């Protein structure tokens, strides 16, 4: 389906369903390359400004391109989030002697994920995911329930909106902080329906001149559905020789700019070559009737998760519930993880 095809969403959903039918250990590669050509697209085709927000237009851009840039959407939260980021980074580095080995790298007691650092680094570990989330930062939680943001999310997925996850800070250390190769978030988590709408928010000015790891996106790539990923030093990713950063459009932006992206959108970011850290914060939203089928960070984990899912008939035994941030949740017949029950 090209961008004018009225059946693009139906085609994408069919591709996702077909992908789930592939037996564990087997792969397939749908060939709808024409869907992903950036052609003459520029960043101006993807962006709106919060001061002149047209919610319907934001939904149209997102559905067509799988991504949307809203300039200035989260500027009011950035200063406080940056304070939390600075304190947490210092704390996590001090806690490195207490780190524990996990499949993804090392985890400090305060929840920060470290991965191997470049050879020239002063230590062998570098921060990848900082342990700042809704449980540690009030400003990150506030950004996740911002009215203008939720208005856009509602235009995309409907009135009943659930938070997926607990918020996330991706952190590139200065002078060579990790690259995140081109990938789809659907490699890491697969859902029964449309999956999450993600928002990636710049905490500092991020651009090619600063060379600090601007996000690259491939507009329209969400229409192809899931593509098989490989293991890399930044965990699951598409083969870099097939999906170099040059295939994407760099999204240069200022602190507070927000990028909405589809779970199947191909995106990634290069090393941070600047002298300062480059953090971004991510919030994710799903329809309250959607639910997680599998979660993984490696090819082996995906294979094991798909095998387990097949054994359960394609449905999880229990559904983890996120907080409702708009609308109401109707019971869907699944067993719910209820957490603390006050009765």
C-alpha positions in Angstrom: 0.0 0.0 0.0 1.4 3.4 -0.9 0.5 6.5 1.0 -2.7 7.0 -1.0 -4.0 3.5 -0.4 -7.2 3.5 1.7 -6.5 -0.1 2.8 -3.0 0.6 4.2 -4.1 0.0 7.8 -5.9 -3.2 7.0 -2.8 -4.4 5.0 -0.5 -3.6 7.9 -2.7 -5.4 10.4 -2.9 -8.5 8.1 0.9 -8.5 7.9 1.2 -8.5 11.6 -1.2 -11.4 11.9 0.7 -13.4 9.2 3.9 -12.8 11.1 2.5 -14.4 14.2 1.7 -17.6 12.2 5.4 -18.1 11.3 6.6 -21.1 13.4 9.3 -20.4 16.0 12.8 -20.5 14.5 11.5 -19.7 11.0 11.7 -16.3 9.3 10.0 -14.4 6.5 10.6 -11.1 4.8 7.6 -9.4 3.2 8.7 -7.3 0.2 6.8 -4.1 0.2 9.8 -1.8 -0.2 7.9 0.8 -2.1 5.9 1.6 1.1 9.1 2.8 2.8 10.6 5.2 0.2 11.2 8.6 1.8 11.2 10.1 -1.7 11.0 13.9 -1.4 9.7 13.9 2.1 11.3 16.3 4.6 10.9 17.0 8.3 8.4 19.7 7.5 6.0 17.0 6.2 6.1 15.4 9.7 6.0 18.3 12.1 3.5 20.6 13.8 3.9 23.2 16.5 2.2 23.0 19.8 1.1 26.7 19.6 -1.0 26.0 16.5 -2.0 22.4 17.4 -4.5 20.9 15.0 -5.3 17.5 16.6 -6.9 16.0 13.5 -3.9 17.0 11.4 -1.6 15.2 13.9 -3.5 12.0 13.5 -3.4 12.3 9.7 0.4 12.7 9.7 0.9 9.8 12.1 -1.3 7.4 10.2 0.3 8.2 6.9 3.9 8.3 8.0 4.0 6.3 11.2 5.6 9.2 13.0 4.9 12.8 14.0 7.0 15.6 15.4 5.3 18.1 17.8 7.6 21.1 18.4 7.7 22.3 22.0 5.1 19.9 23.4 7.0 18.9 26.5 9.2 21.9 27.1 7.7 22.7 30.5 8.8 19.4 31.9 12.3 19.3 30.6 14.2 21.3 33.3 12.9 19.1 36.2 13.5 15.8 34.2 17.0 16.9 33.5 17.7 17.5 37.2 16.5 13.9 37.9 18.6 12.6 35.0 21.8 14.3 36.3 21.3 13.1 39.9 20.5 9.6 38.7 23.5 9.3 36.4 25.8 10.3 39.2 24.2 7.9 41.6 24.2 5.0 39.2 27.9 5.4 38.4 28.7 5.4 42.1 26.6 2.2 42.5 28.6 0.3 39.8 30.5 -1.8 42.4 27.1 -3.3 43.3 26.0 -4.1 39.7 24.5 -7.4 38.8 25.0 -9.2 35.4 21.8 -9.7 33.4 21.3 -10.8 29.8 21.1 -7.2 28.6 24.3 -6.0 30.4 24.6 -4.9 34.0 22.0 -3.5 36.4 22.7 -1.3 39.3 20.5 -1.4 42.4 18.7 1.8 41.4 17.5 0.3 38.1 20.0 1.7 35.6 21.1 -0.5 32.7 24.7 -0.5 31.6 26.2 -2.0 28.5 29.8 -2.5 27.4 31.6 0.8 26.8 33.9 1.6 23.9 37.5 0.5 24.3 38.7 4.1 24.7 36.3 4.8 27.6 37.6 5.4 31.2 35.4 2.5 32.4 34.2 -0.7 30.9 30.4 0.1 31.3 28.3 2.8 29.8 24.8 3.9 30.6 22.1 2.8 28.2 18.8 3.1 30.1 18.8 5.3 33.2 16.7 4.3 36.2 14.4 7.3 36.0 10.8 6.4 35.7 7.3 7.2 37.0 8.3 5.8 40.4 11.3 8.2 40.7 10.4 11.3 38.8 7.1 13.2 39.3 7.9 15.4 36.2 8.2 12.3 34.0 4.8 11.1 35.2 3.3 14.6 34.6 4.6 14.6 31.1 2.9 11.2 30.4 -0.5 12.6 31.3 -0.1 16.0 29.7 -3.5 17.0 28.2 -2.2 18.1 24.8 -0.2 14.9 24.5 -3.2 12.8 25.4 -5.4 14.7 22.9 -3.1 13.5 20.2 -2.9 10.0 21.5 -6.7 9.8 21.6 -6.9 11.0 18.0 -4.6 8.0 17.1 -5.9 5.1 19.2 -9.3 6.2 20.6 -10.7 7.4 23.9 -9.6 4.6 26.3 -5.9 5.1 26.9 -3.6 3.0 29.1 0.0 3.7 30.0 2.3 0.9 28.9 5.4 0.5 31.0 6.7 2.9 33.6 8.4 5.5 31.4 12.0 5.3 30.2 15.1 7.5 29.9 17.5 6.5 27.2 20.9 8.0 27.9 23.9 8.4 25.6 27.1 9.2 27.5 29.4 11.9 26.1 32.3 11.3 23.7 31.0 8.1 22.1 27.8 7.1 23.9 26.2 4.1 22.4 24.4 4.0 19.0 21.0 2.4 18.8 20.9 0.7 15.4 17.8 1.0 13.2 15.1 -1.1 14.6 11.3 -1.5 15.3 10.0 -1.5 18.8 7.8 -4.4 17.8 11.0 -6.5 18.0 11.0 -6.0 21.7 7.3 -6.3 22.5 4.5 -7.7 20.4 0.8 -7.0 21.1 -2.5 -8.5 20.2 -3.8 -5.4 18.5 -2.0 -2.2 17.4 0.5 -2.0 20.1 1.9 1.1 21.7 2.1 4.7 20.4 5.5 5.9 21.7 6.7 9.4 22.3 10.4 10.2 22.3 11.1 13.6 23.9 14.4 15.5 23.6 15.8 16.7 26.9 18.4 18.9 25.2 18.9 20.4 21.8 19.8 17.4 19.5 21.0 17.8 16.0 23.6 16.9 13.4 25.8 19.9 14.1 26.2 18.8 17.7 26.6 15.3 16.5 24.9 14.0 19.7 22.6 11.3 18.3 19.5 12.7 16.7 16.8 10.2 16.0 16.5 8.9 12.4 13.1 7.7 11.2 11.9 6.0 8.0 8.5 7.4 7.3 6.0 4.9 6.0 8.0 1.9 7.2 5.2 1.0 9.7 3.1 -0.3 6.8 5.5 -3.2 6.2 4.8 -4.8 9.6 7.4 -6.6 11.6 10.8 -7.4 10.0 13.1 -10.0 11.5 15.9 -8.5 13.7 19.4 -9.7 14.7 21.4 -9.4 17.9 23.7 -6.4 18.1 25.6 -4.6 20.8 22.5 -2.4 21.2 20.3 -5.5 21.5 17.8 -6.3 18.8 18.2 -4.3 15.6 17.9 -4.6 11.8 21.1 -5.6 9.9 23.1 -2.3 9.7 24.4 -3.1 6.2 20.8 -3.3 5.0 19.3 -0.6 7.1 22.0 2.1 7.6 21.1 5.4 9.2 21.2 7.1 5.8 17.9 5.4 4.9 16.2 7.5 7.5 15.4 11.2 7.9 17.2 12.8 10.9 14.8 14.6 13.3 16.8 17.6 14.6 15.1 19.3 17.5 15.2 21.4 20.6 14.7 20.5 24.2 10.9 19.7 24.6 10.3 18.6 21.1 8.3 15.3 20.9 8.4 12.5 18.3 5.3 10.2 18.2 6.1 6.9 16.6 4.4 3.7 15.6 5.6 0.4 17.1 6.5 -0.8 13.6 8.3 2.4 12.5 12.0 1.8 11.6 14.1 4.3 13.6 17.5 4.6 15.4 20.1 7.0 16.5 23.9 7.3 16.1 26.7 7.7 18.7 26.8 10.8 20.8 30.1 12.4 19.8 29.5 15.6 21.7 31.0 16.6 25.0 27.7 16.4 27.0 25.3 13.5 27.7 22.3 13.2 25.4 19.2 11.9 27.3 15.7 11.4 25.9 12.5 10.4 27.7 10.0 7.9 26.3 6.3 7.4 27.2 4.1 4.7 25.6 0.4 4.3 25.3 -2.0 1.5 24.3 -5.7 1.1 23.9 -7.1 -0.4 27.1 -8.4 -3.4 25.1 -4.9 -4.3 23.8 -2.5 -6.6 25.6 1.1 -7.8 25.5 1.8 -11.1 23.8 5.6 -11.3 24.1 8.6 -9.3 25.2 12.3 -9.9 24.4 15.7 -8.3 24.0 17.4 -10.9 21.9 16.7 -13.4 19.1 16.9 -16.3 21.5 14.4 -14.6 23.9 12.0 -13.9 21.0 12.2 -17.5 19.9 11.5 -18.8 23.4 8.7 -16.3 23.9 7.0 -17.3 20.6 7.3 -20.9 21.6 5.7 -20.3 24.9 2.9 -18.2 23.3 2.1 -21.0 20.8 1.7 -23.4 23.8 -0.9 -21.1 25.3 -2.9 -20.8 22.1 -1.7 -17.3 21.3 -3.0 -15.6 24.4 -1.3 -14.7 27.7 -2.5 -16.3 30.9 -2.5 -13.0 32.7 -2.8 -9.4 31.6 -0.7 -6.7 33.3 -2.7 -3.6 33.6 -1.2 -0.2 33.2 -2.7 3.0 34.6 -5.6 4.4 32.7 -4.8 8.0 31.7 -8.0 8.7 29.8 -11.4 6.9 29.5 -12.5 3.6 31.1 -11.4 0.0 31.0 -14.0 -2.7 30.2 -13.4 -6.2 31.4 -12.1 -8.2 28.4 -12.3 -11.8 29.7 -8.6 -12.1 30.5 -7.2 -12.6 34.0 -5.8 -9.3 35.3 -2.8 -8.7 37.5 -4.7 -6.7 40.1 -1.8 -5.5 42.3 -2.9 -4.2 45.7 -6.6 -4.9 46.2 -8.2 -2.8 48.9 -10.8 -5.2 50.2 
